Protein backbone atom coordinates (compact mmCIF):
# COMPACT_ATOMS: atom_id res chain seq x y z
CA UNK A 1 0.00 0.00 0.00
CA UNK A 2 2.97 2.27 0.42
CA UNK A 3 3.52 2.59 -3.32
CA UNK A 4 -0.17 3.11 -4.07
CA UNK A 5 -0.41 5.68 -1.31
CA UNK A 6 2.51 7.61 -2.84
CA UNK A 7 0.97 7.46 -6.31
CA UNK A 8 -2.36 8.66 -4.94
CA UNK A 9 -0.64 11.51 -3.07
CA UNK A 10 1.26 12.49 -6.22
CA UNK A 11 -1.98 12.52 -8.23
CA UNK A 12 -3.62 14.61 -5.53
CA UNK A 13 -0.70 17.07 -5.52
CA UNK A 14 -0.82 17.29 -9.32
CA UNK A 15 -4.56 17.96 -9.25
CA UNK A 16 -4.12 20.62 -6.57
CA UNK A 17 -1.33 22.26 -8.56
CA UNK A 18 -3.40 22.23 -11.78
CA UNK A 19 -6.37 23.74 -9.92
CA UNK A 20 -4.14 26.42 -8.39
CA UNK A 21 -2.67 27.30 -11.79
CA UNK A 22 -6.13 27.48 -13.38
CA UNK A 23 -7.34 29.75 -10.58
CA UNK A 24 -4.30 32.01 -10.98
CA UNK A 25 -4.88 32.25 -14.73
CA UNK A 26 -8.52 33.15 -14.14
CA UNK A 27 -7.50 35.85 -11.65
CA UNK A 28 -5.02 37.27 -14.17
CA UNK A 29 -7.74 37.45 -16.84
CA UNK A 30 -10.17 39.08 -14.41
CA UNK A 31 -7.48 41.59 -13.41
CA UNK A 32 -6.87 42.47 -17.09
CA UNK A 33 -10.61 42.95 -17.61
CA UNK A 34 -10.89 45.17 -14.53
CA UNK A 35 -7.92 47.23 -15.72
CA UNK A 36 -9.53 47.72 -19.15
CA UNK A 37 -12.84 48.69 -17.57
CA UNK A 38 -11.10 51.16 -15.25
CA UNK A 39 -9.19 52.73 -18.14
CA UNK A 40 -12.43 53.11 -20.12
CA UNK A 41 -14.13 54.65 -17.10
CA UNK A 42 -11.22 57.05 -16.52
CA UNK A 43 -11.32 58.11 -20.18
CA UNK A 44 -15.04 58.85 -19.91
CA UNK A 45 -14.54 60.85 -16.70
CA UNK A 46 -11.66 62.84 -18.16
CA UNK A 47 -13.69 63.57 -21.30
CA UNK A 48 -16.78 64.55 -19.29
CA UNK A 49 -14.75 66.92 -17.16
CA UNK A 50 -12.76 68.17 -20.18
CA UNK A 51 -9.48 67.51 -18.44
CA UNK A 52 -6.37 65.72 -19.58
CA UNK A 53 -5.03 62.69 -17.74
CA UNK A 54 -1.76 63.74 -16.09
CA UNK A 55 0.46 61.37 -18.04
CA UNK A 56 -1.05 62.06 -21.45
CA UNK A 57 0.86 64.07 -24.05
CA UNK A 58 -0.80 67.34 -25.09
CA UNK A 59 -0.25 68.93 -28.51
CA UNK A 60 -0.79 72.49 -29.69
CA UNK A 61 -2.68 73.16 -32.90
CA UNK A 62 0.66 73.96 -34.59
CA UNK A 63 2.06 70.55 -33.63
CA UNK A 64 -1.08 68.77 -34.85
CA UNK A 65 -0.87 70.63 -38.17
CA UNK A 66 2.76 69.54 -38.54
CA UNK A 67 2.00 65.93 -37.66
CA UNK A 68 -0.96 65.73 -40.04
CA UNK A 69 0.58 67.96 -42.73
CA UNK A 70 -2.49 70.21 -42.80
CA UNK A 71 -3.14 73.94 -42.46
CA UNK A 72 -4.59 75.67 -39.43
CA UNK A 73 -7.78 76.34 -41.43
CA UNK A 74 -8.16 72.63 -42.21
CA UNK A 75 -7.63 71.76 -38.54
CA UNK A 76 -10.25 74.31 -37.51
CA UNK A 77 -12.67 72.81 -40.04
CA UNK A 78 -11.99 69.33 -38.63
CA UNK A 79 -12.72 70.55 -35.10
CA UNK A 80 -15.88 72.40 -36.15
CA UNK A 81 -17.01 69.40 -38.19
CA UNK A 82 -16.51 67.03 -35.26
CA UNK A 83 -13.81 64.99 -37.01
CA UNK A 84 -11.31 65.68 -34.23
CA UNK A 85 -11.99 66.71 -30.66
CA UNK A 86 -9.88 69.17 -28.76
CA UNK A 87 -9.54 69.92 -25.08
CA UNK A 88 -9.62 73.68 -25.47
CA UNK A 89 -11.61 74.80 -28.50
CA UNK A 90 -11.05 78.29 -29.80
CA UNK A 91 -7.91 80.30 -30.20
CA UNK A 92 -5.49 78.14 -28.22
CA UNK A 93 -6.69 74.66 -29.17
CA UNK A 94 -5.03 71.79 -27.32
CA UNK A 95 -5.21 68.15 -28.35
CA UNK A 96 -4.44 65.07 -26.27
CA UNK A 97 -2.65 62.00 -27.56
CA UNK A 98 -5.94 60.10 -27.22
CA UNK A 99 -7.78 62.66 -29.32
CA UNK A 100 -5.09 62.49 -32.00
CA UNK A 101 -5.12 58.67 -31.93
CA UNK A 102 -8.93 58.58 -32.18
CA UNK A 103 -8.85 60.96 -35.15
CA UNK A 104 -6.18 58.95 -36.92
CA UNK A 105 -7.89 55.64 -36.23
CA UNK A 106 -11.26 56.80 -37.55
CA UNK A 107 -10.30 59.30 -40.26
CA UNK A 108 -6.82 58.36 -41.46
CA UNK A 109 -5.92 54.74 -40.62
CA UNK A 110 -3.02 54.68 -43.09
CA UNK A 111 -1.52 57.82 -41.53
CA UNK A 112 -1.92 56.20 -38.10
CA UNK A 113 0.04 53.18 -39.30
CA UNK A 114 2.71 55.40 -40.86
CA UNK A 115 3.17 57.39 -37.62
CA UNK A 116 3.27 54.19 -35.58
CA UNK A 117 6.03 52.77 -37.79
CA UNK A 118 8.01 56.03 -37.58
CA UNK A 119 7.84 56.07 -33.77
CA UNK A 120 9.26 52.53 -33.47
C-alpha positions as CSV (number, residue, x, y, z in Angstrom):
1,X,0.0,0.0,0.0
2,X,3.0,2.3,0.4
3,X,3.5,2.6,-3.3
4,X,-0.2,3.1,-4.1
5,X,-0.4,5.7,-1.3
6,X,2.5,7.6,-2.8
7,X,1.0,7.5,-6.3
8,X,-2.4,8.7,-4.9
9,X,-0.6,11.5,-3.1
10,X,1.3,12.5,-6.2
11,X,-2.0,12.5,-8.2
12,X,-3.6,14.6,-5.5
13,X,-0.7,17.1,-5.5
14,X,-0.8,17.3,-9.3
15,X,-4.6,18.0,-9.2
16,X,-4.1,20.6,-6.6
17,X,-1.3,22.3,-8.6
18,X,-3.4,22.2,-11.8
19,X,-6.4,23.7,-9.9
20,X,-4.1,26.4,-8.4
21,X,-2.7,27.3,-11.8
22,X,-6.1,27.5,-13.4
23,X,-7.3,29.7,-10.6
24,X,-4.3,32.0,-11.0
25,X,-4.9,32.3,-14.7
26,X,-8.5,33.1,-14.1
27,X,-7.5,35.8,-11.6
28,X,-5.0,37.3,-14.2
29,X,-7.7,37.4,-16.8
30,X,-10.2,39.1,-14.4
31,X,-7.5,41.6,-13.4
32,X,-6.9,42.5,-17.1
33,X,-10.6,43.0,-17.6
34,X,-10.9,45.2,-14.5
35,X,-7.9,47.2,-15.7
36,X,-9.5,47.7,-19.1
37,X,-12.8,48.7,-17.6
38,X,-11.1,51.2,-15.3
39,X,-9.2,52.7,-18.1
40,X,-12.4,53.1,-20.1
41,X,-14.1,54.7,-17.1
42,X,-11.2,57.0,-16.5
43,X,-11.3,58.1,-20.2
44,X,-15.0,58.8,-19.9
45,X,-14.5,60.8,-16.7
46,X,-11.7,62.8,-18.2
47,X,-13.7,63.6,-21.3
48,X,-16.8,64.5,-19.3
49,X,-14.7,66.9,-17.2
50,X,-12.8,68.2,-20.2
51,X,-9.5,67.5,-18.4
52,X,-6.4,65.7,-19.6
53,X,-5.0,62.7,-17.7
54,X,-1.8,63.7,-16.1
55,X,0.5,61.4,-18.0
56,X,-1.0,62.1,-21.5
57,X,0.9,64.1,-24.0
58,X,-0.8,67.3,-25.1
59,X,-0.2,68.9,-28.5
60,X,-0.8,72.5,-29.7
61,X,-2.7,73.2,-32.9
62,X,0.7,74.0,-34.6
63,X,2.1,70.6,-33.6
64,X,-1.1,68.8,-34.9
65,X,-0.9,70.6,-38.2
66,X,2.8,69.5,-38.5
67,X,2.0,65.9,-37.7
68,X,-1.0,65.7,-40.0
69,X,0.6,68.0,-42.7
70,X,-2.5,70.2,-42.8
71,X,-3.1,73.9,-42.5
72,X,-4.6,75.7,-39.4
73,X,-7.8,76.3,-41.4
74,X,-8.2,72.6,-42.2
75,X,-7.6,71.8,-38.5
76,X,-10.2,74.3,-37.5
77,X,-12.7,72.8,-40.0
78,X,-12.0,69.3,-38.6
79,X,-12.7,70.6,-35.1
80,X,-15.9,72.4,-36.1
81,X,-17.0,69.4,-38.2
82,X,-16.5,67.0,-35.3
83,X,-13.8,65.0,-37.0
84,X,-11.3,65.7,-34.2
85,X,-12.0,66.7,-30.7
86,X,-9.9,69.2,-28.8
87,X,-9.5,69.9,-25.1
88,X,-9.6,73.7,-25.5
89,X,-11.6,74.8,-28.5
90,X,-11.1,78.3,-29.8
91,X,-7.9,80.3,-30.2
92,X,-5.5,78.1,-28.2
93,X,-6.7,74.7,-29.2
94,X,-5.0,71.8,-27.3
95,X,-5.2,68.1,-28.4
96,X,-4.4,65.1,-26.3
97,X,-2.7,62.0,-27.6
98,X,-5.9,60.1,-27.2
99,X,-7.8,62.7,-29.3
100,X,-5.1,62.5,-32.0
101,X,-5.1,58.7,-31.9
102,X,-8.9,58.6,-32.2
103,X,-8.9,61.0,-35.1
104,X,-6.2,59.0,-36.9
105,X,-7.9,55.6,-36.2
106,X,-11.3,56.8,-37.6
107,X,-10.3,59.3,-40.3
108,X,-6.8,58.4,-41.5
109,X,-5.9,54.7,-40.6
110,X,-3.0,54.7,-43.1
111,X,-1.5,57.8,-41.5
112,X,-1.9,56.2,-38.1
113,X,0.0,53.2,-39.3
114,X,2.7,55.4,-40.9
115,X,3.2,57.4,-37.6
116,X,3.3,54.2,-35.6
117,X,6.0,52.8,-37.8
118,X,8.0,56.0,-37.6
119,X,7.8,56.1,-33.8
120,X,9.3,52.5,-33.5
